[in-house]
Amino acid sequence: MKPVVSAMQAWSCTVISAFAIIILSVIGGLFRTKHHSLTGHADDPADGPAVAGTVFTAVFVYIGFLVFCGLQGMLHVRENRRGAIAL
């Protein structure tokens, strides 16, 4: 199987996705527990659990990116071990 994206794009996407999963999971957890720093002001969303559901949907999208880009990176590693010539 051939990689779809370049090695640099694959590994960059993997690292960015990992950080996004961590950061968004913390933000989603804070919204779920209705933490006062995120839901305490009059202009902030009143329904914290609904916002948390949306944030966790984004986490699942980033998990998909992490899996896809990680597999693309591993394809590049496997291709380089076989002695393929990179153009």
C-alpha positions in Angstrom: 0.0 0.0 0.0 1.3 3.5 -0.9 1.0 6.5 1.5 -1.5 9.2 0.4 0.3 12.1 2.1 3.9 13.0 2.6 5.9 11.8 5.7 6.1 15.3 7.1 2.4 15.9 6.8 1.6 12.6 8.3 3.7 13.1 11.4 2.7 16.7 11.8 -1.0 15.7 11.7 -0.3 12.9 14.2 1.3 15.3 16.7 -1.3 18.0 16.3 -4.1 15.5 16.6 -2.6 14.1 19.9 -2.4 17.6 21.4 -5.9 18.5 20.2 -7.3 15.3 21.8 -5.7 16.2 25.1 -6.7 19.9 25.1 -10.3 19.3 23.9 -10.9 16.5 26.3 -10.0 18.8 29.2 -12.2 21.6 27.8 -15.1 19.1 27.3 -14.7 17.8 30.8 -14.8 21.3 32.2 -18.0 22.0 30.3 -19.5 18.7 31.4 -19.0 19.5 35.1 -20.2 23.1 34.5 -17.0 24.6 35.8 -17.4 28.2 36.8 -14.6 29.5 34.6 -16.5 28.3 31.5 -20.1 28.7 32.4 -20.2 31.3 35.2 -20.7 34.4 33.2 -24.0 35.6 31.7 -22.6 35.5 28.1 -21.3 32.0 28.5 -23.4 29.0 27.4 -26.0 27.9 29.9 -26.1 24.2 28.9 -22.6 23.0 29.6 -23.3 19.3 28.9 -24.6 20.1 25.4 -21.4 22.0 24.6 -19.4 19.2 26.1 -21.1 16.8 23.7 -20.1 18.9 20.8 -16.5 19.2 22.0 -16.3 15.4 22.5 -17.6 15.0 18.9 -14.5 17.0 17.8 -12.4 14.8 20.0 -13.6 11.7 18.0 -12.9 13.5 14.7 -9.3 14.1 15.9 -9.0 10.5 17.0 -9.9 9.6 13.4 -7.2 12.0 12.1 -4.7 10.5 14.6 -5.3 6.9 13.4 -5.2 7.9 9.7 -2.1 10.0 9.9 -0.4 7.6 12.2 -1.0 4.8 9.8 0.3 7.0 6.9 3.4 7.7 8.9 4.0 4.0 9.6 3.6 3.3 5.8 6.4 5.8 5.2 8.6 4.0 7.8 7.8 0.6 6.2 8.5 2.0 2.8 11.9 3.4 3.8 13.0 0.1 5.4 12.5 -1.6 2.0 14.9 0.7 0.4 12.4 2.6 -1.8 13.8 5.6 -3.5 12.1 8.8 -2.5 11.6 11.3 -5.3 
